[in-house]
Amino acid sequence: MPYIQHRNAILAMICLFLMLSLSTVWFSHRTDKSNAAAAPPAQKPVPTVFVHGYKGTARSFNGMLGRLEKSGVAEKAMVIRVTKDGMIVVNGEISNRARHPMIQVIFSDNRASFRQTAGWLEKTMHILYTKYNVKEANLVGHSMGGLICTKYIEDTSGRRQYPVIQKLVTIGSPYEGVLIRVFKQNPNNTGDAARDLLPGSVAFKALYANKNRFSPHIQVLAIAGVVEKPALGDSLVSLDSALGGRFIVPKKQYTSKIVYGKNAQHSSLHENKRVDRIVTDFLWDAKK
């Protein structure tokens, strides 16, 4: 009898140990599931969309994006091409672990009107929002690209299903039009945009008429170039014209930087390493 009692006691202890072990595993599993359910989703990085100007191509921003990527400050994530009939062709994707992803937008019809081009950008941004879960974004525009970004912001004011724009950078953007004498010397400057870019055009009047639609939350940086004289600015856009966005953007949201010298020429601004640094510091607080 004592042997049987001893054996029963051992079996009872073994059963108790097994029950405790199973309970611990079950509780740990439940805790892991609860923690997984409670954990917030990974925050998607905020991409920056680069928009070229009049007659621009992939080459317009290829250099800058390549330099920023090589420096390690940002990653080129997507190239989006807009065909002449408005089809959006997306190449690439945005990783949740990407460091400051950059998106390059290229318009096949690079002479289209402000209205048409802004409409294409609007369609592009809507696709980024609905299909790629881009809820916030920055914009960078060179020359007419900065005007298109501004018009896009005005046109989508208060509308849903578009990314919330945090920051806008304009580089040599002619808010008061281009220098007519210089512009008209080039017989290749044709198309609807050529008309829109002239001082006092209907397109500019509409841009200024809708300034109250500009978001009160977007921080704006205007970069202007001066090769020799402010009146001639970057050789195509005067200093006053490049800084003309201050009459659209609320004062507290607006800041500007001026780049001087031969590398401040209009088509050289996006190849200027000083401009790279200014853009980097503004968008991503690289100085910190």
ChimeraX attribute file (.defattr): number of C-alpha atoms within 10 A of each C-alpha:
attribute: neighborCount
match mode: 1-to-1
recipient: residues
	/A:1	6
	/A:2	7
	/A:3	8
	/A:4	9
	/A:5	10
	/A:6	11
	/A:7	12
	/A:8	12
	/A:9	12
	/A:10	12
	/A:11	12
	/A:12	12
	/A:13	12
	/A:14	12
	/A:15	12
	/A:16	12
	/A:17	12
	/A:18	12
	/A:19	12
	/A:20	12
	/A:21	12
	/A:22	12
	/A:23	12
	/A:24	12
	/A:25	12
	/A:26	12
	/A:27	12
	/A:28	12
	/A:29	12
	/A:30	12
	/A:31	12
	/A:32	12
	/A:33	12
	/A:34	11
	/A:35	11
	/A:36	11
	/A:37	10
	/A:38	9
	/A:39	9
	/A:40	8
	/A:41	8
	/A:42	8
	/A:43	8
	/A:44	15
	/A:45	18
	/A:46	21
	/A:47	24
	/A:48	25
	/A:49	22
	/A:50	23
	/A:51	28
	/A:52	26
	/A:53	25
	/A:54	22
	/A:55	19
	/A:56	21
	/A:57	17
	/A:58	16
	/A:59	10
	/A:60	22
	/A:61	22
	/A:62	14
	/A:63	14
	/A:64	18
	/A:65	21
	/A:66	14
	/A:67	16
	/A:68	19
	/A:69	17
	/A:70	11
	/A:71	10
	/A:72	11
	/A:73	14
	/A:74	21
	/A:75	22
	/A:76	22
	/A:77	19
	/A:78	18
	/A:79	19
	/A:80	17
	/A:81	19
	/A:82	22
	/A:83	14
	/A:84	13
	/A:85	9
	/A:86	18
	/A:87	12
	/A:88	19
	/A:89	13
	/A:90	17
	/A:91	12
	/A:92	11
	/A:93	14
	/A:94	22
	/A:95	12
	/A:96	12
	/A:97	11
	/A:98	17
	/A:99	18
	/A:100	20
	/A:101	23
	/A:102	25
	/A:103	27
	/A:104	23
	/A:105	24
	/A:106	25
	/A:107	25
	/A:108	17
	/A:109	19
	/A:110	19
	/A:111	20
	/A:112	20
	/A:113	20
	/A:114	26
	/A:115	18
	/A:116	16
	/A:117	24
	/A:118	21
	/A:119	17
	/A:120	23
	/A:121	24
	/A:122	20
	/A:123	17
	/A:124	21
	/A:125	22
	/A:126	19
	/A:127	18
	/A:128	19
	/A:129	19
	/A:130	13
	/A:131	9
	/A:132	12
	/A:133	14
	/A:134	21
	/A:135	19
	/A:136	18
	/A:137	23
	/A:138	21
	/A:139	24
	/A:140	24
	/A:141	25
	/A:142	28
	/A:143	27
	/A:144	28
	/A:145	27
	/A:146	28
	/A:147	25
	/A:148	28
	/A:149	26
	/A:150	25
	/A:151	28
	/A:152	21
	/A:153	23
	/A:154	18
	/A:155	18
	/A:156	17
	/A:157	15
	/A:158	11
	/A:159	9
	/A:160	10
	/A:161	15
	/A:162	23
	/A:163	21
	/A:164	21
	/A:165	18
	/A:166	17
	/A:167	19
	/A:168	25
	/A:169	27
	/A:170	28
	/A:171	29
	/A:172	34
	/A:173	32
	/A:174	30
	/A:175	27
	/A:176	22
	/A:177	23
	/A:178	25
	/A:179	20
	/A:180	13
	/A:181	9
	/A:182	12
	/A:183	17
	/A:184	14
	/A:185	9
	/A:186	9
	/A:187	7
	/A:188	10
	/A:189	15
	/A:190	14
	/A:191	15
	/A:192	15
	/A:193	22
	/A:194	19
	/A:195	17
	/A:196	21
	/A:197	25
	/A:198	19
	/A:199	18
	/A:200	11
	/A:201	14
	/A:202	12
	/A:203	19
	/A:204	20
	/A:205	13
	/A:206	12
	/A:207	21
	/A:208	17
	/A:209	11
	/A:210	13
	/A:211	18
	/A:212	13
	/A:213	18
	/A:214	21
	/A:215	20
	/A:216	11
	/A:217	13
	/A:218	18
	/A:219	20
	/A:220	25
	/A:221	24
	/A:222	24
	/A:223	23
	/A:224	31
	/A:225	32
	/A:226	25
	/A:227	17
	/A:228	15
	/A:229	14
	/A:230	16
	/A:231	14
	/A:232	19
	/A:233	26
	/A:234	28
	/A:235	23
	/A:236	24
	/A:237	30
	/A:238	27
	/A:239	24
	/A:240	18
	/A:241	23
	/A:242	30
	/A:243	26
	/A:244	17
	/A:245	27
	/A:246	20
	/A:247	12
	/A:248	18
	/A:249	22
	/A:250	18
	/A:251	11
	/A:252	11
	/A:253	15
	/A:254	18
	/A:255	17
	/A:256	15
	/A:257	14
	/A:258	18
	/A:259	20
	/A:260	17
	/A:261	12
	/A:262	16
	/A:263	20
	/A:264	25
	/A:265	24
	/A:266	24
	/A:267	18
	/A:268	14
	/A:269	25
	/A:270	25
	/A:271	20
	/A:272	17
	/A:273	14
	/A:274	15
	/A:275	23
	/A:276	16
	/A:277	13
	/A:278	19
	/A:279	23
	/A:280	16
	/A:281	13
	/A:282	17
	/A:283	20
	/A:284	12
	/A:285	10
	/A:286	12
	/A:287	9
	/A:288	5
